[in-house]
C-alpha cells in the first residue's frame, strides 16, 4: 500500500538540497537515510525521476531539507520541484502514536452512535487544513462529513471494525425538518 509522505519544494543552496512539504506525521520514519520513495512528477515537469533515495535530512527551523542520491545539484533540484513522494507501507503497519491512524485502517469501519445504533460505514478520509474529516455513507446512501476530533469521534476500535461517533442532529442523522 502506498501513502503520500511529501511534496518536493524549492531548492535550498547549490548542492541539490531540497525543501520538502511534509505530508506525514512520521517524517523521521518516512525520510530515514536510505529510504527509497516513489516519485510522481507533476504534469509538464522537467523531471523524469520515478524514484528518489534519501541521502541526508535535516531540519532548518520548521522546514525539512532533504538531499536525494538522484539529485546531484541545484539544476536537478530545480527540475525536481513539485514531485509528490510516496512511501510503501505494509497494510498491517500502524503509526507509532496510538491515537493516529492510516486512512486505509479507517475506511470500511462501521460507524455507530454512542448508544450503539449503526450510522453507516466510513468510506473515506478527507484531509483538510484545520482537521481531517471522516466520510460516512449512511444506510440511505447519503454521505456525511464528520470532523475527526476526539469530541466527535471518541472511540476507534480497529480490531472490532468500528468507530463511535457522538452524533448530533445534522451531523450524520438529518435534522428533524430534513427527515
Protein Blocks (a to p, Z undefined) as FASTA:
>chain_A
ZZdfbdcdddedjeopacdddfbfblmlmmgghiacdddddehiabfcfbdcdfbdcdeh
jaccdddfklmbfklmmmmgoiacdddddfkbccfblkbccfklmgopacddfkopafbd
cfbdcddfkbccdddddfkopacddddbfklmmbccfknopacddddehilmccfklZZ
